[in-house]
């Protein structure tokens, strides 16, 4: 580990300090940092569990603290539809509403521009969504997205953008979405006036290197508190994603702000992005695969819906501190899934998030003690052995 030069964003509601860089002898951009927020400090690199509807599915705030969560993400679009941001504001804001006293980041609704592609129309002013709940229409503009996020009161808001599927999108369409994202970024900055809330901007541009360079320079020149790298963790390959990060991150080498890659959740992909120089991540993946019966272990992924676990008395992972592994057997969890018992979802989610957040802690320790290149090589070798980018560390 080498001590980093002091790199601190200007005094704002949320600030970021690079504490140390991985040893310069290794070809890595991995770094340790601390994100300071009104609701506590977050060591980086860090993974954020996703609480779409003001809850990480199946878990309560005590569970989140136990699995090691330091910051969580909530979804602006879904909360605006139900229960409504005005109601949450009247009830004291998102932290009080969901009983979580740690930092919260809200996305902008931009992801739904992709995920709800059949239920929306885009123009230069914004996006009109048809609700997946009742078919009602809802207009999202940069100004509305900011108004919703300010009402929710998260520590960090995110600018409204237009992401595109990176691999499947033609360059001309990626360029149009990027330019629109840039115009919306300026409008978000003009609309944002909540003094105790940070605002992050989003870099777009698909997989085209020149578009990514253009977007990185444009967004980095604006007075955002942090920089999101959007439009990845989609239909691209891990190699394409890394090539894009290798375009973006070097352009930010002297920028003191945190770098946040949106939507990435597979442990092997996380460590590769840390190597590329990214600080923050989020994804529904650990919780989603848990609810489907897939449990992550150092040896690989276990499908607890498989009949072979019905008589297995061992814990899912020896030595794991999660509430599943310290109390229950594989046989018990396999039974819960087959019986459609709700406890299965809670226990499995606790395990996968513990696994992911413990892995991030291992990454931070490896950066600190100079062994990160060795950890990275071991994980990449494991990926080569399994030939699957989604197998865990």
Backbone torsions as a table, in degrees:
resi	resn	phi	psi	omega
1	UNK	NA	140.3	172.9
2	UNK	-117.7	141.5	179.0
3	UNK	-71.7	130.8	-177.2
4	UNK	-81.0	153.0	168.1
5	UNK	-61.8	152.1	-179.2
6	UNK	-63.4	119.7	-179.8
7	UNK	-131.3	99.2	-176.5
8	UNK	-127.9	129.2	175.5
9	UNK	-64.2	153.6	178.7
10	UNK	-54.2	152.0	-174.2
11	UNK	-58.9	115.3	-177.4
12	UNK	-142.1	176.5	178.3
13	UNK	-61.2	-31.3	174.7
14	UNK	-124.6	125.8	179.5
15	UNK	-124.4	163.9	-176.3
16	UNK	-137.3	136.1	178.8
17	UNK	-127.8	125.8	172.1
18	UNK	-80.9	116.8	-175.5
19	UNK	-88.0	-36.4	-176.3
20	UNK	-162.2	152.8	175.2
21	UNK	-110.6	151.0	173.7
22	UNK	-61.4	156.1	-176.0
23	UNK	-50.0	135.1	-178.1
24	UNK	-68.7	-13.9	178.9
25	UNK	-71.9	-17.4	-179.3
26	UNK	-102.7	147.0	179.3
27	UNK	-82.9	73.2	179.7
28	UNK	-142.5	150.4	175.0
29	UNK	-107.6	13.6	-179.5
30	UNK	-59.3	143.5	-178.7
31	UNK	-150.0	153.1	173.6
32	UNK	-97.8	142.9	177.8
33	UNK	-151.1	175.4	174.3
34	UNK	-134.6	124.6	175.1
35	UNK	-96.9	116.9	-179.6
36	UNK	-96.5	123.9	-178.9
37	UNK	-129.5	165.3	177.4
38	UNK	-61.3	-19.5	-179.2
39	UNK	-112.0	22.1	174.3
40	UNK	125.8	166.1	-179.0
41	UNK	-91.3	147.1	-179.3
42	UNK	-124.8	116.3	174.6
43	UNK	-73.8	142.3	179.4
44	UNK	-124.1	151.8	6.0
45	UNK	-67.1	144.7	-176.0
46	UNK	-143.8	143.3	174.4
47	UNK	-102.1	136.7	178.9
48	UNK	-106.1	115.9	170.7
49	UNK	-62.1	148.8	-175.9
50	UNK	-99.7	122.8	175.1
51	UNK	-113.3	76.2	-171.3
52	UNK	-49.8	-52.8	-175.5
53	UNK	-103.5	40.8	-176.7
54	UNK	65.9	28.4	172.9
55	UNK	-159.5	136.0	166.6
56	UNK	-77.6	118.7	-167.2
57	UNK	-49.2	128.1	175.2
58	UNK	80.6	-4.8	-176.2
59	UNK	-116.0	151.6	172.2
60	UNK	-108.0	174.0	-176.8
61	UNK	-58.0	-35.2	177.6
62	UNK	-64.0	-39.3	175.3
63	UNK	-60.0	-43.3	-178.2
64	UNK	-62.1	-41.6	178.1
65	UNK	-64.6	-40.3	-177.4
66	UNK	-66.3	-38.1	-179.6
67	UNK	-74.9	-11.0	177.3
68	UNK	102.0	12.7	179.7
69	UNK	-66.8	135.4	177.6
70	UNK	-114.0	-20.1	178.5
71	UNK	-154.2	142.7	179.5
72	UNK	-127.8	164.3	-179.8
73	UNK	-113.9	139.5	173.4
74	UNK	-123.9	157.0	-169.6
75	UNK	-100.9	118.3	-177.0
76	UNK	-62.8	-47.0	-177.2
77	UNK	-60.8	-51.5	-175.3
78	UNK	-66.2	-38.6	179.9
79	UNK	-72.1	-29.4	175.7
80	UNK	-66.5	-36.0	178.3
81	UNK	-76.0	-40.4	-175.0
82	UNK	-154.6	118.1	9.1
83	UNK	-88.9	0.0	-176.4
84	UNK	105.5	132.6	-177.2
85	UNK	-67.5	-30.9	177.8
86	UNK	-63.7	-39.6	179.1
87	UNK	-65.7	-43.8	178.9
88	UNK	-61.8	-40.8	178.7
89	UNK	-62.8	-43.3	179.0
90	UNK	-62.1	-31.3	-177.8
91	UNK	-87.7	10.2	172.8
92	UNK	105.8	5.8	178.4
93	UNK	96.6	167.9	-171.5
94	UNK	-65.3	-40.3	179.8
95	UNK	-58.2	-49.6	-179.3
96	UNK	-68.1	-39.2	-176.9
97	UNK	-59.2	-43.3	-176.3
98	UNK	-100.5	1.2	175.3
99	UNK	69.7	27.2	180.0
100	UNK	-113.2	120.7	-176.0
101	UNK	-100.2	8.4	176.0
102	UNK	-92.9	179.7	179.5
103	UNK	-63.7	147.4	175.9
104	UNK	-131.3	138.8	169.5
105	UNK	-114.6	133.5	173.3
106	UNK	-107.4	133.2	172.2
107	UNK	-74.3	179.2	-168.4
108	UNK	-100.0	-12.8	-166.8
109	UNK	98.6	-6.6	180.0
110	UNK	-63.2	-36.3	-179.8
111	UNK	-59.7	-34.9	-180.0
112	UNK	-67.3	-17.8	174.1
113	UNK	-61.4	-30.9	176.7
114	UNK	-91.7	-50.4	-171.7
115	UNK	-69.0	-25.5	178.4
116	UNK	-110.4	41.4	-174.1
117	UNK	-56.7	-29.8	-179.9
118	UNK	-85.3	-4.5	-175.2
119	UNK	-120.8	24.1	-177.9
120	UNK	-149.5	157.5	172.3
121	UNK	-132.0	141.9	-173.8
122	UNK	-114.1	139.7	168.0
123	UNK	-139.4	179.4	-175.3
124	UNK	-64.4	-25.2	-177.9
125	UNK	-83.3	-29.4	-177.5
126	UNK	170.7	-153.9	-175.3
127	UNK	-132.7	134.7	173.0
128	UNK	-104.9	120.3	179.8
129	UNK	-103.5	144.4	167.6
130	UNK	-102.1	119.0	-172.1
131	UNK	-57.6	133.9	174.1
132	UNK	-73.8	-9.9	-179.0
133	UNK	-86.2	-49.6	-174.4
134	UNK	-140.0	7.3	177.9
135	UNK	81.6	-1.3	178.7
136	UNK	-68.9	155.3	-178.6
137	UNK	-97.0	145.4	-178.5
138	UNK	-139.7	129.2	-177.3
139	UNK	-99.1	120.4	176.3
140	UNK	-111.5	118.1	170.3
141	UNK	-114.9	168.7	174.5
142	UNK	-54.4	-40.9	-179.1
143	UNK	-65.9	-39.9	179.9
144	UNK	-68.5	-41.8	178.5
145	UNK	-58.3	-43.9	179.1
146	UNK	-66.1	-41.7	179.1
147	UNK	-60.4	-42.0	178.4
148	UNK	-62.7	-46.9	-176.7
149	UNK	-67.6	-34.5	176.4
150	UNK	-68.2	-36.4	176.7
151	UNK	-66.9	-38.4	178.6
152	UNK	-66.2	-36.6	174.0
153	UNK	81.2	26.6	176.0
154	UNK	-64.8	160.4	176.9
155	UNK	-65.6	-35.3	-176.7
156	UNK	-130.7	125.8	171.3
157	UNK	-103.9	162.5	-177.5
158	UNK	-128.2	140.4	180.0
159	UNK	-64.7	145.6	177.8
160	UNK	-73.6	135.4	-174.5
161	UNK	-143.4	175.0	174.6
162	UNK	-120.6	90.9	173.8
163	UNK	-75.2	161.2	176.0
164	UNK	-136.3	154.0	172.7
165	UNK	-59.7	118.2	-168.1
166	UNK	-65.2	-40.5	-175.7
167	UNK	-80.9	-35.9	-172.9
168	UNK	-87.0	-1.7	-173.4
169	UNK	-101.2	128.8	177.2
170	UNK	-64.6	153.8	-176.2
171	UNK	-58.8	-40.3	-178.0
172	UNK	-63.3	-36.2	179.2
173	UNK	-74.6	-37.7	176.3
174	UNK	-63.7	-37.9	178.9
175	UNK	-67.1	-41.3	178.9
176	UNK	-63.5	-43.6	178.8
177	UNK	-65.3	-37.6	178.4
178	UNK	-63.3	-47.0	-180.0
179	UNK	-62.4	-39.9	178.2
180	UNK	-65.2	-41.3	176.5
181	UNK	-58.2	-40.5	179.6
182	UNK	-64.4	-44.1	179.1
183	UNK	-64.8	-40.3	178.6
184	UNK	-67.0	-33.8	178.2
185	UNK	-60.0	-43.7	178.8
186	UNK	-64.8	-38.2	178.1
187	UNK	-68.2	-37.0	177.3
188	UNK	-63.4	-43.4	178.2
189	UNK	-61.0	-41.9	-179.7
190	UNK	-66.3	-31.8	-176.4
191	UNK	-84.5	-22.8	-172.7
192	UNK	-82.8	120.9	-178.9
193	UNK	-138.7	16.1	177.7
194	UNK	-82.5	116.1	-169.7
195	UNK	-70.5	-24.9	-177.1
196	UNK	-99.1	18.1	-178.3
197	UNK	-130.3	131.9	176.1
198	UNK	-82.9	161.6	177.1
199	UNK	-133.3	125.4	178.7
200	UNK	-103.3	141.6	173.9
201	UNK	-98.0	163.1	-173.8
202	UNK	-122.7	127.8	175.7
203	UNK	-88.7	129.5	177.7
204	UNK	-122.9	-164.7	179.0
205	UNK	124.9	9.0	177.3
206	UNK	61.4	-143.0	-179.7
207	UNK	-101.6	3.8	-178.3
208	UNK	-79.3	121.2	-176.1
209	UNK	-59.6	-40.6	-177.7
210	UNK	-69.3	-39.3	175.8
211	UNK	-63.1	-41.9	179.2
212	UNK	-64.0	-39.3	177.3
213	UNK	-63.2	-44.0	180.0
214	UNK	-61.1	-46.2	-177.6
215	UNK	-68.0	-40.5	179.3
216	UNK	-59.8	-46.6	-179.1
217	UNK	-65.5	-40.5	-177.1
218	UNK	-65.9	-51.5	-176.7
219	UNK	-67.3	-38.4	-179.9
220	UNK	-66.4	-23.8	178.5
221	UNK	-79.0	-9.2	-179.7
222	UNK	-94.6	154.2	-172.6
223	UNK	-81.9	52.7	174.1
224	UNK	-78.7	159.3	178.7
225	UNK	-86.0	-18.0	179.2
226	UNK	-157.9	166.3	-174.5
227	UNK	-125.3	118.2	176.0
228	UNK	-91.4	142.1	171.8
229	UNK	-105.8	102.8	-173.7
230	UNK	-101.0	177.1	175.2
231	UNK	71.2	20.6	174.1
232	UNK	-122.4	-169.2	-174.9
233	UNK	54.3	38.2	179.7
234	UNK	-121.2	-116.7	-175.9
235	UNK	-97.9	12.5	178.7
236	UNK	-84.4	163.0	173.9
237	UNK	-83.6	161.5	174.7
238	UNK	-56.0	-36.6	179.1
239	UNK	-67.0	-40.4	177.4
240	UNK	-65.2	-40.4	178.4
241	UNK	-62.6	-45.1	-178.7
242	UNK	-65.1	-38.4	178.0
243	UNK	-61.7	-37.8	178.4
244	UNK	-68.0	-43.2	176.9
245	UNK	-62.2	-34.7	179.6
246	UNK	-72.2	-13.0	170.4
247	UNK	-85.9	-46.0	-171.5
248	UNK	-74.1	-52.5	-167.9
249	UNK	-64.3	-41.7	178.0
250	UNK	-58.9	-28.9	177.4
251	UNK	-70.0	-15.8	-178.9
252	UNK	-105.4	14.3	-172.4
253	UNK	-56.5	-36.5	-178.1
254	UNK	-100.9	9.8	-179.1
255	UNK	-89.1	127.8	-174.7
256	UNK	-80.1	-0.6	-172.2
257	UNK	-88.8	156.1	178.3
258	UNK	-68.7	151.5	179.0
259	UNK	-113.8	128.2	-172.0
260	UNK	-127.0	114.1	176.7
261	UNK	-93.6	116.8	-170.1
262	UNK	-84.6	131.8	168.7
263	UNK	90.1	11.3	-175.7
264	UNK	-101.5	129.3	-174.4
265	UNK	-139.2	-12.2	178.4
266	UNK	-75.1	129.7	-176.0
267	UNK	-53.4	-42.2	-178.8
268	UNK	-67.1	-33.0	175.7
269	UNK	-71.5	-34.8	178.7
270	UNK	-63.0	-46.6	-176.9
271	UNK	-67.7	-33.4	176.6
272	UNK	-65.3	-40.0	179.2
273	UNK	-70.9	-34.4	173.4
274	UNK	-61.6	-43.6	176.8
275	UNK	-57.9	-34.6	179.1
276	UNK	-75.0	-14.2	176.6
277	UNK	109.9	22.6	-178.5
278	UNK	-97.0	148.8	-173.0
279	UNK	-107.9	-35.2	-172.6
280	UNK	-129.9	148.6	-178.6
281	UNK	-146.4	159.1	170.8
282	UNK	-149.9	156.1	173.9
283	UNK	-173.8	151.3	170.8
284	UNK	-82.5	-6.6	-168.1
285	UNK	-57.5	-51.0	-177.4
286	UNK	-58.1	-40.9	-179.8
287	UNK	-74.4	-37.1	-177.6
288	UNK	-66.1	-47.9	-179.0
289	UNK	-67.8	-29.3	176.7
290	UNK	-61.7	-44.7	-178.6
291	UNK	-66.8	-19.0	176.2
292	UNK	-90.3	0.8	176.8
293	UNK	96.7	7.3	-179.6
294	UNK	-97.2	122.2	-177.9
295	UNK	-114.7	132.2	-177.6
296	UNK	-90.0	135.6	176.4
297	UNK	-138.3	165.3	177.6
298	UNK	-60.5	-24.5	-179.3
299	UNK	-87.3	-7.7	-178.3
300	UNK	134.8	-168.8	-174.8
301	UNK	-97.9	133.9	178.9
302	UNK	-108.0	134.3	175.0
303	UNK	-99.3	101.7	-174.8
304	UNK	-74.0	-3.0	171.9
305	UNK	-83.1	-5.4	179.6
306	UNK	-75.8	136.6	-175.6
307	UNK	-61.9	-22.7	-176.6
308	UNK	-66.1	-15.2	-179.5
309	UNK	-92.4	-4.0	-174.7
310	UNK	-65.9	-22.9	178.8
311	UNK	-117.7	20.3	-176.3
312	UNK	-93.6	112.9	-176.3
313	UNK	-83.8	-4.7	-175.3
314	UNK	-76.5	156.1	170.9
315	UNK	-68.8	161.7	177.7
316	UNK	-57.2	-41.1	179.6
317	UNK	-143.5	118.2	177.6
318	UNK	-60.1	133.1	176.3
319	UNK	83.5	-6.1	179.3
320	UNK	-71.4	134.5	-176.7
321	UNK	-84.4	1.7	-174.5
322	UNK	-70.0	161.8	-176.1
323	UNK	-65.4	-25.1	175.6
324	UNK	-69.0	-55.2	-170.7
325	UNK	-71.6	-29.3	-178.0
326	UNK	-82.1	-7.8	-176.1
327	UNK	-127.5	-38.3	-167.2
328	UNK	-117.3	162.7	-179.1
329	UNK	-99.7	166.1	171.9
330	UNK	-59.5	-38.4	-179.3
331	UNK	-61.2	-41.7	-179.0
332	UNK	-66.0	-44.8	179.9
333	UNK	-65.3	-39.5	177.3
334	UNK	-60.2	-39.5	176.0
335	UNK	-63.2	-44.7	-178.8
336	UNK	-60.2	-41.8	179.1
337	UNK	-65.6	-41.5	-178.9
338	UNK	-69.5	-26.5	179.7
339	UNK	-91.7	2.8	-178.5
340	UNK	55.4	38.4	177.9
341	UNK	-83.4	135.1	-175.8
342	UNK	-64.1	-26.3	179.0
343	UNK	-59.7	-28.1	178.3
344	UNK	-57.8	-42.7	-177.6
345	UNK	-65.4	-40.9	-179.6
346	UNK	-65.8	-49.7	-176.6
347	UNK	-64.1	-43.7	-179.2
348	UNK	-65.9	-39.5	179.2
349	UNK	-66.9	-41.4	175.9
350	UNK	-56.9	-41.8	-179.1
351	UNK	-65.6	-51.9	-174.6
352	UNK	-64.7	-35.0	177.1
353	UNK	-72.9	-36.6	173.6
354	UNK	-60.3	-45.3	179.1
355	UNK	-58.2	-47.7	-177.3
356	UNK	-65.5	-45.5	-177.1
357	UNK	-73.4	-32.0	171.9
358	UNK	-65.0	-37.6	177.4
359	UNK	-63.3	-41.2	176.6
360	UNK	-63.5	-37.0	176.8
361	UNK	-65.0	-38.5	175.5
362	UNK	-62.5	-39.7	178.1
363	UNK	-62.4	-45.7	179.9
364	UNK	-62.3	-41.4	178.9
365	UNK	-64.4	-38.8	-179.8
366	UNK	-67.4	-37.6	175.3
367	UNK	-63.7	-43.0	-176.5
368	UNK	-65.2	-38.5	-176.0
369	UNK	-98.6	7.0	173.8
370	UNK	84.5	9.4	-177.4
371	UNK	-103.7	10.1	-178.1
372	UNK	-57.1	-43.9	178.9
373	UNK	-57.2	-35.7	178.6
374	UNK	-67.9	-42.8	177.9
375	UNK	-62.1	-43.3	179.5
376	UNK	-61.0	-46.5	-179.4
377	UNK	-61.3	-39.9	-180.0
378	UNK	-64.0	-40.9	-179.7
379	UNK	-70.4	-38.9	178.0
380	UNK	-66.0	-36.6	176.3
381	UNK	-64.9	-38.1	178.4
382	UNK	-65.6	-39.2	177.6
383	UNK	-63.4	-40.1	178.9
384	UNK	-63.1	-36.4	179.9
385	UNK	-67.4	-41.8	-177.7
386	UNK	-85.9	-18.5	-178.0
387	UNK	54.7	37.0	177.9
388	UNK	-143.1	120.7	-179.4
389	UNK	-70.0	-13.7	-177.2
390	UNK	-97.4	-2.0	176.9
391	UNK	-71.7	140.8	-175.3
392	UNK	-77.7	174.7	-179.4
393	UNK	-79.1	NA	NA
